[in-house]
C-alpha cells in the first residue's frame, strides 16, 4: 500500500532532517524502508537493537551513507542533543530520517532546540483517501470494522485482526508507558482506556471517569494525557474563540484505531471520520504549512455538531455531521449553519446522489473522504 507522504518526505529530506512520528505499528518503518529504496547507500538503525545502538552511540556508519534512518532514538538520554550534533556535523551528501512512536514532536520538553533543522511528518492510519489513490475504491466498511492500521486492515481473518488489536493495546499500556513514567497503576490506566472505548462520540467528563475507576479527576486527566502521548487517543475540544476556555470544557476522545471503538456502527463511523479529518488537517499542516484545528460545537442548551474545521484565524470554515443512514438534514446542523453562516456538510453512508438541502450539503461519506488531502 503506497503512503501518500512518501513523495513529500523525499522532497523534505533534500532540505532538512525529517522526523516521522505516529502510532506504533502504523507503518513508519515500512515507509522508511520504502524511502530508503530511493538512495544508494542507506543505513537503518534501531535503538532497541543492541548492536544498532552501539553503532548509533559511536556514530560508526560509513562516510558513503547517503540516508541515515534512526528509529526509536527518543529512548536515548538527551536524544535531541544527539540529533542536533549528528545533523550539524553530517556530510553534505547525507540525509537524515528519524522515526518514533512517542510524541517526538513535543520538542519543547527539552532545553536543546532543533528549531530550523527538521521537518515534521505525522503518519496516521490508512484512510479512504489514501486507499482510493492506491486503487481501493470501496474501503469505508472495512475501515469502520477493521480500522486503518495496515496489519488488521489487510488480514483475511477477523479473528486475526482481533488478536492483533488485543495484543497492541495491552503492549502499549504495559510496556510503552514505561518510557514515560516508571510507577503507575496499570490496571487503572487500562480501565480508563476501556471506558473511553465505550464513550467515543460523547463529551468525556473527568469527574465521571474518576468515579468509575475509583480515582481522582486529576489522575484521570493524567492517564488521558499519557494515552495521547502514546498516540492511542486524541481529543477534540469544543470550539470557542477563547482558546483557554475551549480547553477547559469537556472534550471528545477518539481512537487512532477505529477498530478499538466499542459501540455501534454510528460510533465507529464518527471515530473514522474524526481520524480522517485529523489526518487531512495534519497533512495540510505538515506538507503545506497551513494551520488548521479540529473541534466540535456544543451550546449550553445541548445543541451539538460532530465537527468544526477551524482555520488559523480561528474561523469555522466547515461544519461536519456524520450519519450512518439518516437522509434528513440534522436540525442542529441547520441551526448553526443558518445562525452563524457556516458552510455545513452532512455525511451519509451509502448516499446515492450528493445534493443540497437548504444550507446543508448532503454528501456520501465514501466519496467525501476519498477527496481529502490524505
VEXLODO-102239 format. One line per 10 residues: number of its first residue (from 1); their letters; for each residue x, y, z of N, C-alpha, C. Coordinates in steps of 0.05 Angstrom, whole numbers, padded with zeros to 5 digits. Each point is the difference from the previous one (the first is absolute). Layout:
BEGIN
NUM = a = X Y Z X Y Z X Y Z ~ ... $
//
This chain:
BEGIN
1 = xxxxxxxxxx = 00017 -00024 00000 -00017 00024 00000 00018 00025 00000 ~ -00003 00016 -00020 00016 00024 -00002 -00010 00022 00020 ~ 00020 00012 00014 -00007 00021 00018 00005 00027 -00014 ~ -00020 00018 00001 00001 00024 -00016 00022 00019 00009 ~ 00009 -00002 00025 00020 00018 00010 00028 -00006 -00009 ~ 00004 -00023 -00014 00026 -00008 -00009 00013 00022 -00017 ~ -00014 00010 -00020 00012 00020 -00018 00007 00026 00015 ~ -00017 00008 00019 00006 00024 00015 00025 -00004 00018 ~ 00002 -00023 00012 00023 -00005 00018 00026 00000 -00017 ~ -00001 -00012 -00023 00024 00001 -00018 00008 00028 -00006 $
11 = xxxxxxxxxx = -00020 00017 -00005 00005 00028 -00006 00011 00014 00024 ~ -00011 -00005 00024 00009 00013 00024 00028 -00008 00008 ~ 00008 -00025 -00006 00026 -00009 00007 00022 00015 -00014 ~ -00006 00012 -00023 00019 00015 -00015 00006 00027 00013 ~ -00016 00007 00020 00003 00026 00013 00008 -00002 00029 ~ -00012 -00019 00015 00004 -00002 00028 -00002 -00029 00009 ~ 00005 -00005 00026 -00006 -00025 00012 -00031 -00003 00001 ~ -00009 -00025 -00003 -00029 -00005 00002 -00005 -00017 00025 ~ -00019 00008 00017 -00008 -00015 00023 -00028 -00011 -00006 ~ -00002 -00026 -00002 -00025 -00014 -00007 -00011 -00012 00026 $
21 = xxxxxxxxxx = -00023 00009 00008 -00012 -00010 00025 -00028 -00011 -00006 ~ -00010 -00016 00018 -00027 -00011 -00003 -00003 -00024 00019 ~ -00024 -00011 00000 -00005 -00023 00017 00018 -00024 -00006 ~ 00004 -00016 00020 00016 -00025 -00004 -00015 -00018 -00020 ~ 00016 -00013 -00018 -00010 -00019 -00020 -00019 00013 -00021 ~ 00003 00026 -00004 -00016 00013 -00020 00013 -00001 -00027 ~ 00026 -00008 -00001 00013 -00003 -00026 00024 00018 -00003 ~ 00011 00011 00021 00023 00019 -00002 00025 -00015 -00010 ~ 00006 -00023 00011 00023 -00015 -00008 -00002 -00009 -00030 ~ -00024 -00009 -00007 -00004 -00008 -00028 00004 00024 -00018 $
31 = xxxxxxxxxx = -00011 00024 00007 00004 00023 -00016 00029 00009 -00001 ~ 00014 -00002 00022 00028 00007 00001 00016 -00018 -00019 ~ -00006 -00026 00000 00015 -00018 -00018 -00008 00005 -00029 ~ -00025 00008 -00005 -00008 00007 -00027 00016 00025 -00010 ~ 00003 00019 00018 00015 00024 -00007 00029 -00007 -00005 ~ 00011 -00019 00015 00028 -00009 -00003 00005 -00010 -00028 ~ -00020 -00011 -00014 00005 -00011 -00026 00007 00022 -00020 ~ -00004 00025 00007 00006 00022 -00018 00029 00009 00004 ~ 00015 -00013 00017 00028 00008 00006 00019 -00023 -00007 ~ 00025 00007 -00003 00020 -00020 -00008 00012 -00015 00024 $
41 = xxxxxxxxxx = 00006 00015 00022 00012 -00013 00023 -00014 00008 00026 ~ -00025 -00010 00003 -00015 00007 00025 00008 -00018 00023 ~ -00003 00010 00024 00005 -00015 00024 -00024 00003 00019 ~ -00010 -00023 00009 -00023 00000 00020 00011 -00010 00027 ~ -00004 00016 00021 00008 -00007 00027 -00023 00004 00019 ~ -00004 -00021 00017 -00022 00001 00019 00013 00000 00028 ~ -00007 00019 00017 00012 00003 00026 -00007 -00024 00018 ~ -00022 -00014 -00006 -00007 -00024 00016 00019 -00024 -00005 ~ 00014 00001 -00022 00019 -00021 -00007 00027 00006 00012 ~ 00012 -00018 00015 00025 00006 00015 00023 00007 -00019 $
51 = xxxxxxxxxx = 00003 -00015 -00021 00022 00006 -00019 -00004 00026 -00015 ~ -00026 00005 -00007 -00006 00026 -00013 00005 00023 00019 ~ -00007 -00005 00026 00004 00021 00020 00029 00008 00002 ~ 00017 -00020 00000 00029 00005 00002 00010 00016 -00024 ~ -00010 -00006 -00024 00007 00015 -00024 -00010 00029 00002 ~ -00024 00003 00010 -00011 00027 00003 00016 00016 00020 ~ 00006 -00012 00023 00015 00015 00020 00028 00008 -00009 ~ 00013 -00018 -00016 00027 00005 -00009 00001 00014 -00027 ~ -00024 00005 -00012 -00002 00013 -00026 00018 -00014 -00020 ~ -00004 -00027 -00002 00018 -00017 -00015 -00010 -00007 -00028 $
61 = xxxxxxxxxx = -00019 00015 -00011 -00008 -00006 -00027 00021 00010 -00020 ~ 00000 -00012 -00024 00020 00006 -00020 -00003 00029 -00011 ~ 00022 00012 -00008 -00002 00027 -00011 -00017 00001 -00026 ~ -00003 -00023 -00013 -00015 00000 -00025 -00031 -00001 00005 ~ -00008 -00002 00025 -00029 -00001 00006 -00014 00025 -00010 ~ -00020 -00004 -00017 -00015 00023 -00011 -00027 00003 00013 ~ -00010 -00020 00014 -00024 00003 00016 00004 -00015 00027 ~ -00002 00014 00021 00002 -00011 00027 -00028 00000 00013 ~ -00010 -00025 00005 -00026 -00003 00012 00004 -00008 00029 ~ -00010 00016 00019 00003 -00005 00028 -00028 -00005 00012 $
71 = xxxxxxxxxx = -00004 -00024 00010 -00026 -00008 00011 00002 -00002 00030 ~ -00022 00009 00014 -00002 -00002 00029 00022 00016 00014 ~ 00011 00020 -00013 00022 00015 00012 -00008 00016 00024 ~ -00027 00005 00003 -00009 00016 00022 00004 -00014 00027 ~ 00007 -00027 -00001 00005 -00014 00025 00028 00005 00011 ~ 00016 00014 -00016 00027 00007 00008 -00001 00025 00018 ~ 00017 00000 00021 00002 00023 00017 00011 00024 -00017 ~ -00013 00023 00004 00009 00024 -00015 00000 -00004 -00030 ~ -00021 -00014 -00010 -00002 -00006 -00028 00000 00024 -00018 ~ -00011 00022 00010 -00001 00024 -00016 00027 00012 -00005 $
81 = xxxxxxxxxx = 00017 -00001 00022 00027 00010 -00003 00015 -00018 -00020 ~ -00005 -00026 00002 00013 -00019 -00018 -00007 00006 -00029 ~ -00026 00004 -00006 -00009 00006 -00027 00011 00026 -00010 ~ 00001 00020 00017 00011 00026 -00008 00029 -00004 -00008 ~ 00016 -00015 00015 00028 -00004 -00006 00003 -00015 -00026 ~ -00016 -00022 -00004 00002 -00015 -00024 -00007 00017 -00025 ~ -00021 00015 00003 -00009 00017 -00023 00021 00021 -00007 ~ 00011 00014 00021 00018 00022 -00005 00027 -00009 -00010 ~ 00007 -00025 00004 00027 -00010 -00008 -00001 -00020 -00023 ~ -00024 -00005 -00011 -00003 -00020 -00021 00015 00008 -00025 $
91 = xxxxxxxxxx = 00006 -00020 -00017 00011 00006 -00026 -00022 00013 -00017 ~ 00008 00018 -00018 -00020 00014 -00017 -00018 -00018 -00016 ~ 00009 -00024 -00006 -00015 -00019 -00016 -00019 -00018 00016 ~ 00001 00002 00027 -00016 -00019 00016 -00026 00013 00009 ~ -00021 -00015 -00004 -00027 00009 00009 -00007 -00016 00025 ~ -00017 00012 00017 -00007 -00013 00026 -00030 -00002 00003 ~ -00009 -00024 00005 -00028 -00006 00005 -00003 -00012 00028 ~ -00015 00012 00017 -00003 -00010 00028 -00029 -00009 00003 ~ -00004 -00023 00011 -00027 -00010 00005 -00004 -00007 00030 ~ -00025 00002 00009 -00006 -00006 00028 -00029 -00002 00005 $
101 = xxxxxxxxxx = -00008 -00016 00019 -00028 -00004 00007 -00010 00020 00020 ~ 00017 00008 00018 -00009 00019 00020 -00001 00028 -00011 ~ -00009 00019 00016 -00004 00027 -00010 00026 00015 -00003 ~ 00016 -00007 -00021 00025 00013 -00005 -00005 00029 -00010 ~ -00024 00006 -00007 -00006 00028 -00009 -00002 00019 00023 ~ 00000 -00010 00024 00000 00017 00024 00028 00008 00007 ~ 00014 00013 -00018 00028 00006 00003 00006 00021 00021 ~ -00020 00015 00007 00005 00021 00020 00004 -00011 00028 ~ -00004 -00026 00004 00004 -00012 00026 00030 -00001 00008 ~ 00017 00005 -00019 00029 00001 00006 00011 00028 -00004 $
111 = xxxxxxxxxx = 00021 00005 00015 00012 00027 -00002 00015 00003 -00026 ~ 00007 -00021 -00014 00016 00002 -00025 -00020 00000 -00023 ~ 00002 00021 -00016 -00019 00004 -00022 00010 -00011 -00026 ~ -00018 -00013 -00015 00006 -00009 -00027 -00013 00019 -00021 ~ -00008 00023 00009 -00014 00019 -00018 00017 00007 -00024 ~ -00013 -00001 -00023 00014 00006 -00025 00015 -00023 -00012 ~ 00000 -00023 00013 00016 -00023 -00010 -00017 -00023 -00010 ~ -00026 00001 00003 -00016 -00023 -00007 -00027 00008 -00011 ~ -00012 -00018 -00015 -00028 00001 -00008 -00013 -00023 00014 ~ -00024 00005 00011 -00015 -00022 00013 -00021 -00011 -00020 $
121 = xxxxxxxxxx = -00002 -00026 00001 -00022 -00014 -00015 -00013 -00019 00019 ~ -00027 00002 00002 -00015 -00018 00017 -00015 -00021 -00017 ~ 00007 -00025 00005 -00012 -00022 -00015 -00023 -00012 00016 ~ -00024 00001 -00011 -00024 -00011 00013 -00009 -00025 -00015 ~ -00020 -00014 00011 -00009 -00025 -00013 -00010 00005 -00028 ~ -00002 -00021 -00016 -00011 00002 -00027 -00028 00011 00001 ~ -00006 00017 -00020 -00027 00012 -00001 -00012 -00004 -00028 ~ -00024 00008 -00003 -00014 -00003 -00026 00015 00013 -00022 ~ 00009 00025 00004 00014 00015 -00021 00025 -00015 -00009 ~ 00016 -00009 00019 00025 -00014 -00006 -00005 -00026 -00015 $
131 = xxxxxxxxxx = -00020 -00015 00009 -00007 -00025 -00013 -00011 00005 -00028 ~ -00015 00021 -00003 -00011 00007 -00026 00022 00006 -00020 ~ 00021 00015 00009 00022 00005 -00018 00016 -00025 -00006 ~ -00003 -00020 00017 00015 -00025 -00004 -00018 -00020 -00016 ~ -00023 00009 -00010 -00017 -00017 -00016 -00021 -00015 00014 ~ -00004 00004 00027 -00020 -00013 00015 -00024 00019 00002 ~ -00022 -00006 -00015 -00022 00018 -00002 -00020 -00001 00023 ~ -00005 -00024 00010 -00021 -00003 00020 00011 -00010 00026 ~ 00011 00018 00016 00015 -00008 00024 -00015 00008 00026 ~ -00021 00015 -00003 -00013 00012 00024 -00009 -00021 00020 $
141 = xxxxxxxxxx = -00014 -00020 -00009 -00011 -00020 00019 00023 -00016 00013 ~ 00021 -00006 -00014 00022 -00015 00011 00015 00017 00021 ~ 00003 00026 -00006 00013 00018 00019 -00017 00003 00025 ~ -00026 00001 -00003 -00018 00002 00024 00004 -00025 00017 ~ 00002 -00022 -00012 00002 -00026 00015 00028 -00005 00010 ~ 00020 00004 -00017 00028 -00008 00006 00017 00023 00009 ~ -00007 00025 -00006 00018 00022 00005 00021 00002 -00022 ~ 00017 00020 00001 00019 00005 -00021 00029 -00009 00005 ~ 00005 -00014 00022 00027 -00010 00003 00005 -00022 -00020 ~ 00023 00000 -00014 00004 -00018 -00022 -00005 -00029 00005 $
151 = xxxxxxxxxx = 00010 -00011 00023 -00002 -00029 00004 -00029 -00010 00004 ~ -00015 00012 00018 -00028 -00010 00003 -00017 00007 -00024 ~ 00006 00022 -00014 -00015 00007 -00023 00003 -00020 -00022 ~ 00025 -00010 -00004 00006 -00017 -00022 -00005 -00030 00005 ~ 00000 -00008 00026 -00003 -00028 00006 -00027 -00011 -00010 ~ 00001 -00026 -00008 -00024 -00013 -00011 -00021 -00006 00022 ~ 00010 -00009 00023 -00017 -00010 00021 -00006 00022 00021 ~ -00025 00003 00007 -00008 00020 00020 00011 -00008 00027 ~ 00002 -00025 00006 00012 -00009 00026 00029 00009 00002 ~ 00015 -00001 -00022 00028 00009 00001 00001 00030 00005 $
161 = xxxxxxxxxx = -00019 00015 -00011 00000 00029 00006 -00006 00005 00029 ~ -00018 -00016 00012 -00007 00004 00028 00024 -00008 00018 ~ 00014 -00021 -00007 00023 -00008 00015 00022 00022 -00001 ~ 00004 00011 -00024 00020 00021 -00003 -00007 00024 00018 ~ -00026 00007 00000 -00009 00024 00015 00003 -00004 00030 ~ -00006 -00024 00010 00002 -00006 00028 00030 00002 00009 ~ 00018 -00011 -00016 00028 00001 00007 00011 00028 -00003 ~ -00010 00015 -00019 00009 00027 -00005 -00006 00018 00024 ~ -00025 -00001 00008 -00009 00017 00023 00015 -00008 00025 ~ 00001 -00025 00006 00014 -00010 00024 00029 00008 00000 $
171 = xxxxxxxxxx = 00013 -00002 -00023 00028 00006 -00003 00006 00029 00005 ~ -00017 00018 -00010 00004 00028 00004 -00002 00007 00030 ~ -00021 -00010 00013 -00005 00007 00027 00021 -00012 00019 ~ 00008 -00025 -00005 00018 -00013 00018 00029 00006 -00004 ~ 00008 00006 -00025 00029 00003 -00005 00007 00028 -00009 ~ -00014 00011 -00020 00008 00026 -00010 -00003 00022 00021 ~ -00019 -00004 00018 -00004 00020 00020 00025 00004 00018 ~ 00017 -00020 00002 00024 00001 00016 00019 00021 -00011 ~ -00002 00007 -00025 00017 00021 -00011 -00007 00027 00011 ~ -00024 00003 00011 -00010 00026 00010 00000 00001 00030 $
181 = xxxxxxxxxx = -00006 -00022 00013 -00003 00002 00029 00005 -00028 00012 ~ 00017 -00001 00020 00008 -00026 00011 -00021 -00013 00018 ~ -00014 00016 00015 -00019 -00010 00019 -00028 00009 -00007 ~ -00018 -00019 -00005 -00027 00007 -00008 -00018 -00023 00006 ~ -00025 00006 00005 -00020 -00021 00005 -00010 -00010 -00027 ~ 00012 -00022 -00010 -00007 -00009 -00027 -00029 -00008 -00002 ~ -00011 -00012 00021 -00028 -00009 -00001 -00018 00023 -00003 ~ 00005 00022 00014 -00017 00024 -00002 00003 00013 -00027 ~ 00024 00000 -00011 00005 00011 -00026 -00015 -00016 -00022 ~ 00001 -00026 00003 -00013 -00018 -00019 -00030 00004 00002 $
191 = xxxxxxxxxx = -00011 00003 00024 -00028 00004 00003 -00009 00027 -00012 ~ 00017 00020 00003 -00006 00026 -00012 -00002 -00003 -00031 ~ 00019 -00014 -00012 00000 -00004 -00029 -00025 -00016 -00008 ~ -00008 -00020 00015 -00023 -00016 -00006 -00026 00017 00002 ~ -00002 00017 00020 -00023 00017 00002 -00002 00020 -00022 ~ 00023 00010 -00008 00001 00019 -00023 -00009 -00013 -00026 ~ 00005 -00026 -00003 -00009 -00014 -00023 -00030 -00001 -00003 ~ -00014 00002 00023 -00029 -00001 00001 -00013 00027 -00003 ~ 00016 00022 00002 -00011 00027 00000 00008 00017 -00023 ~ 00009 -00013 -00022 00007 00015 -00024 -00024 00014 -00011 $
201 = xxxxxxxxxx = 00003 00025 -00006 -00022 00016 -00011 -00014 00017 00020 ~ 00005 -00004 00026 -00013 00015 00022 00021 00016 00015 ~ -00007 00024 00009 00018 00015 00017 00008 -00016 00024 ~ 00026 00000 00007 00011 -00017 00021 00004 00017 00025 ~ -00012 -00008 00022 00003 00013 00026 00021 -00014 00016 ~ 00021 00015 00008 00021 -00012 00017 -00011 -00008 00027 ~ -00019 00015 00010 -00012 -00007 00026 -00016 -00026 -00001 ~ -00015 -00004 -00023 -00015 -00024 -00003 00018 -00024 -00003 ~ 00022 00003 -00016 00019 -00022 -00003 00013 -00007 00027 ~ 00007 00021 00015 00013 -00003 00025 -00017 -00017 00019 $
211 = xxxxxxxxxx = -00026 00005 00001 -00018 -00016 00017 -00001 -00029 -00009 ~ 00001 -00004 -00026 -00002 -00028 -00011 00025 -00016 00006 ~ 00024 00013 00001 00024 -00015 00005 00010 00003 00029 ~ -00014 00015 00016 00008 00004 00028 00025 00016 00003 ~ 00002 00022 -00015 00024 00016 00001 -00009 00030 00000 ~ 00019 00018 -00003 -00006 00029 00001 -00001 00010 -00029 ~ -00015 00022 -00005 00000 00011 -00027 00028 00008 -00010 ~ 00017 00009 00018 00027 00008 -00009 00015 -00024 -00010 ~ -00004 -00023 00013 00014 -00025 -00009 -00011 -00009 -00026 ~ -00027 00002 -00004 -00012 -00008 -00026 00011 00017 -00022 $
221 = xxxxxxxxxx = 00002 00026 00004 00011 00018 -00020 00029 -00007 -00006 ~ 00015 -00008 00020 00027 -00009 -00004 00001 -00025 -00017 ~ -00018 -00019 00005 -00001 -00024 -00016 -00007 00006 -00029 ~ -00019 00017 -00005 -00008 00008 -00027 00024 00013 -00014 ~ 00015 00017 00014 00023 00013 -00012 00021 -00021 -00008 ~ 00003 -00020 00016 00019 -00022 -00006 -00009 -00015 -00025 ~ -00026 -00006 -00001 -00010 -00014 -00024 00002 00016 -00025 ~ -00003 00027 00003 00005 00018 -00023 00029 -00001 -00008 ~ 00018 00002 00020 00029 00000 -00006 00009 -00025 -00015 ~ -00014 -00022 00005 00007 -00025 -00013 -00015 -00005 -00026 $
231 = xxxxxxxxxx = -00014 00021 -00010 -00015 -00002 -00025 -00021 -00021 00000 ~ -00012 -00004 00024 -00023 -00019 00001 -00026 00015 -00004 ~ -00003 00024 00012 -00024 00016 -00003 00008 00028 -00007 ~ -00020 00016 -00009 00003 00028 -00003 -00026 00014 00009 ~ 00002 00024 00008 -00023 00014 00010 -00009 00022 -00020 ~ -00026 00004 -00001 -00012 00021 -00016 -00016 00017 00019 ~ 00008 00026 00003 -00012 00018 00020 -00022 00016 -00013 ~ -00019 00010 00016 -00021 00017 -00012 00012 00026 -00009 ~ -00010 00011 -00022 00010 00025 -00011 -00008 00024 00017 ~ 00019 00017 00004 -00005 00026 00013 00021 00019 -00011 $
241 = xxxxxxxxxx = -00008 00025 -00003 00020 00020 -00009 00021 00004 00022 ~ -00008 -00006 00024 00019 00001 00023 00013 -00028 00002 ~ 00025 -00003 -00008 00012 -00027 -00001 00002 -00012 00028 ~ 00007 00015 00020 00002 -00011 00027 -00027 -00010 00009 ~ -00021 00014 -00006 -00027 -00008 00009 -00007 -00027 -00014 ~ 00007 -00003 -00025 -00007 -00025 -00014 00014 -00024 00011 ~ 00025 00004 00010 00015 -00021 00011 -00011 -00010 00027 ~ -00014 00018 00014 -00011 -00006 00026 -00026 -00016 -00003 ~ -00013 00002 -00022 -00026 -00014 -00004 00006 -00029 -00006 ~ -00021 -00016 00003 00003 -00029 -00004 00007 -00007 -00029 $
251 = xxxxxxxxxx = 00021 -00015 -00004 00007 -00008 -00027 -00014 -00025 -00008 ~ 00002 -00007 -00026 -00007 -00026 -00009 00027 -00015 -00004 ~ 00000 -00025 00005 00024 -00016 -00003 -00004 -00021 -00022 ~ 00018 00000 -00019 -00001 -00019 -00022 00025 -00017 -00001 ~ -00002 -00023 -00013 00023 -00019 -00002 00011 00002 -00028 ~ 00027 -00001 -00002 00013 -00002 -00026 -00008 -00026 -00014 ~ -00005 -00021 00016 -00009 -00025 -00011 -00030 -00002 00003 ~ -00015 00004 -00022 -00029 -00002 00002 -00009 -00027 00009 ~ 00016 -00021 -00005 -00008 -00027 00008 -00002 -00003 00030 ~ 00012 00018 00016 -00001 -00001 00029 -00026 00010 00011 $
261 = xxxxxxxxxx = -00016 00014 -00016 -00024 00012 00010 -00021 -00021 00007 ~ -00011 00001 00025 -00021 -00017 00008 -00027 00015 -00003 ~ -00016 -00010 -00018 -00026 00014 -00005 -00010 -00008 -00027 ~ -00022 00012 -00008 -00013 -00007 -00025 00014 00013 -00023 ~ -00011 -00004 -00024 00012 00011 -00024 00002 00030 00001 ~ -00019 00013 00013 00000 00030 00001 00025 00010 00014 ~ 00007 -00012 00023 00023 00008 00015 00026 -00005 -00016 ~ 00001 -00023 -00013 00024 -00007 -00015 00003 00019 -00024 ~ -00023 00006 -00013 00001 00018 -00023 00010 00027 00009 ~ -00010 00010 00022 00008 00027 00009 00030 00000 00007 $
271 = xxxxxxxxxx = 00009 -00022 00012 00029 -00002 00006 00017 00000 -00026 ~ -00009 -00015 -00020 00014 -00001 -00025 00001 00027 -00013 ~ -00022 00015 00000 -00001 00027 -00011 00019 00018 00015 ~ 00000 -00003 00027 00018 00017 00016 00029 -00005 -00007 ~ 00008 -00025 -00003 00028 -00007 -00008 00006 00011 -00028 ~ -00020 -00003 -00018 00004 00009 -00027 00003 00030 -00002 ~ -00016 00015 00015 00002 00029 00000 00027 00009 00012 ~ 00008 -00013 00022 00025 00006 00013 00023 -00005 -00019 ~ -00001 -00023 -00013 00021 -00007 -00020 00002 00020 -00022 ~ -00023 00010 -00010 -00001 00020 -00021 00012 00026 00010 $
281 = xxxxxxxxxx = -00008 00009 00024 00010 00026 00010 00029 -00001 00007 ~ 00009 -00021 00013 00028 -00003 00007 00017 -00002 -00026 ~ -00010 -00014 -00020 00014 -00002 -00025 00004 00028 -00013 ~ -00021 00016 00001 00002 00027 -00011 00020 00017 00016 ~ 00001 -00004 00026 00019 00014 00017 00028 -00009 -00006 ~ 00005 -00026 00000 00027 -00010 -00003 00011 00003 -00029 ~ -00018 -00002 -00020 00009 00001 -00028 -00002 00027 -00012 ~ -00020 00016 00008 -00005 00026 -00012 00006 00024 00018 ~ 00004 -00005 00025 00005 00021 00019 -00024 00016 00009 ~ -00024 -00011 -00006 -00025 00013 00008 -00006 -00006 00029 $
291 = xxxxxxxxxx = -00017 00016 00012 -00008 -00004 00028 -00030 -00007 00002 ~ -00005 -00023 00011 -00028 -00009 00002 -00004 -00012 00028 ~ -00025 00000 00009 -00007 -00012 00026 -00027 -00015 -00004 ~ -00003 -00021 00015 -00025 -00016 00000 -00014 00003 00027 ~ -00024 00009 00000 -00016 00004 00024 -00028 -00012 -00004 ~ -00017 00003 00019 -00029 -00006 -00003 -00015 00024 00012 ~ -00026 00002 -00006 -00016 00021 00010 -00021 -00010 00020 ~ -00004 00015 00021 -00020 -00008 00020 -00009 00024 00016 ~ -00026 00005 00002 -00010 00022 00016 -00009 -00010 00027 ~ -00006 00019 00018 -00010 -00007 00027 -00027 -00014 -00002 $
301 = xxxxxxxxxx = -00015 00005 -00021 -00026 -00013 -00004 00002 -00028 -00011 ~ 00025 -00009 -00007 00004 -00027 -00009 00000 -00003 -00031 ~ -00001 00022 -00014 00002 -00001 -00029 00029 -00007 -00007 ~ 00004 -00020 -00017 00027 -00010 -00005 00003 -00008 -00029 ~ 00024 00005 -00010 00008 -00009 -00027 00027 -00015 00004 ~ 00002 -00022 -00015 00023 -00018 00005 00027 00014 -00003 ~ 00004 00015 -00022 00026 00011 -00005 -00001 00028 -00012 ~ 00019 00017 00008 00003 00026 -00011 00029 00003 -00009 ~ 00004 00004 -00026 00027 00004 -00011 00006 00029 00002 ~ 00022 00007 00014 00006 00028 00007 00028 00007 -00012 $
311 = xxxxxxxxxx = 00002 00023 -00013 00025 00008 -00012 00018 00015 00021 ~ 00023 00009 -00009 00019 00013 00017 -00009 00026 00011 ~ -00020 00012 -00011 -00012 00025 00009 -00022 -00005 00020 ~ -00003 -00025 00009 -00021 -00008 00019 -00028 00005 -00012 ~ -00003 -00005 -00026 -00026 00003 -00013 -00009 -00028 -00009 ~ -00025 -00006 00006 -00012 -00026 -00009 -00004 00002 -00030 ~ 00012 -00018 -00015 -00003 00000 -00029 -00018 -00023 -00009 ~ -00006 -00019 00017 -00016 -00023 -00008 -00011 -00015 00025 ~ -00026 -00006 -00001 -00012 -00017 00021 -00005 -00027 -00013 ~ 00005 -00021 00016 -00003 -00028 -00011 -00016 -00016 00020 $
321 = xxxxxxxxxx = -00021 -00012 -00009 -00017 -00018 00016 00000 -00027 -00013 ~ 00002 -00022 00016 00001 -00027 -00011 -00026 -00014 00005 ~ -00010 -00014 -00020 -00024 -00016 00003 00004 -00027 -00014 ~ -00007 -00021 00013 00004 -00026 -00013 -00021 -00006 -00021 ~ -00024 00013 00003 -00021 -00005 -00019 -00020 00022 -00003 ~ -00004 00017 00020 -00021 00021 00000 00005 00020 -00023 ~ -00019 00002 -00018 00003 00018 -00023 -00013 00027 00005 ~ -00012 00004 00023 -00011 00026 00006 00021 00019 00012 ~ 00000 00025 -00008 00020 00019 00010 -00002 00002 00031 ~ 00022 -00002 00013 00001 00002 00029 -00009 00027 00010 $
331 = xxxxxxxxxx = -00018 00001 00019 -00011 00026 00009 00021 00018 00013 ~ 00019 -00012 00014 00021 00017 00012 00019 00011 -00021 ~ 00004 -00016 -00021 00017 00010 -00022 -00014 00023 -00014 ~ -00026 -00002 -00004 -00015 00021 -00012 00001 00025 00017 ~ -00002 -00004 00026 00000 00023 00019 00026 00015 -00001 ~ 00023 -00014 00003 00026 00013 00001 00006 00013 -00028 ~ -00006 -00014 -00021 00006 00010 -00026 -00016 00025 -00006 ~ -00025 00001 00008 -00017 00023 -00005 00007 00024 00017 ~ 00004 -00005 00026 00005 00022 00019 00027 00012 -00004 ~ 00020 -00016 -00006 00027 00011 -00001 00012 00000 -00028 $
341 = xxxxxxxxxx = -00017 -00006 -00020 00009 00000 -00028 00025 -00018 -00004 ~ -00001 -00024 00010 00022 -00018 -00002 -00006 -00022 -00021 ~ 00018 -00005 -00019 -00004 -00022 -00019 -00004 -00026 00015 ~ -00019 -00016 -00008 -00007 -00024 00015 -00001 -00024 -00019 ~ 00010 -00023 00009 -00001 -00025 -00015 -00011 -00022 00018 ~ -00018 -00016 -00011 -00010 -00023 00014 00009 -00025 -00016 ~ 00016 -00016 00013 00011 -00024 -00013 -00019 -00024 00005 ~ -00008 -00013 -00021 -00019 -00023 00002 00012 -00024 -00014 ~ 00002 -00022 00014 00011 -00025 -00013 -00019 -00010 -00020 ~ 00010 -00006 -00024 -00016 -00012 -00021 -00019 00018 -00014 $
351 = xxxxxxxxxx = 00004 00026 00002 -00017 00019 -00014 00004 -00002 -00030 ~ -00021 -00004 -00015 00003 -00004 -00029 00009 00025 -00015 ~ -00013 00022 00007 00005 00025 -00015 00004 00023 00020 ~ 00023 00014 -00002 00005 00023 00016 -00019 00023 -00008 ~ -00010 00014 00020 -00018 00022 -00006 00001 00021 00023 ~ -00014 00021 -00004 -00001 00021 00021 -00029 00003 00010 ~ -00002 00002 00026 -00026 00004 00013 00002 00026 00017 ~ -00011 00022 -00011 00003 00025 00014 00029 00009 -00001 ~ 00012 00005 00024 00028 00008 00002 00018 -00024 00004 ~ -00011 -00024 00001 00015 -00024 00007 00006 -00017 -00025 $
361 = xxxxxxxxxx = 00025 -00006 -00004 00008 -00018 -00022 -00003 -00029 00011 ~ -00015 -00017 -00014 -00003 -00028 00007 00018 -00016 -00018 ~ 00022 -00012 00012 00020 -00013 -00016 00004 -00029 00009 ~ 00008 -00016 -00019 00006 -00028 00006 00027 -00001 00015 ~ 00001 -00015 00022 00024 -00001 00017 00024 -00010 -00015 ~ -00003 -00022 -00015 00022 -00012 -00015 00012 00020 -00020 ~ -00018 00014 -00015 00010 00018 -00021 00013 00024 00013 ~ -00011 00010 00022 00012 00024 00013 00027 -00006 00011 ~ 00003 -00022 00015 00025 -00007 00012 00021 -00006 -00020 ~ -00008 -00011 -00023 00020 -00006 -00021 00012 00025 -00012 $
371 = xxxx = -00013 00023 00003 00010 00025 -00011 00017 00016 00019 ~ 00005 -00010 00024 00017 00015 00019 00029 00000 -00008 ~ 00015 00017 00012 00028 00004 -00007 00017 -00025 00004 ~ -00005 -00014 00022 00014 -00025 00006 -00021 -00021 00009 $
//
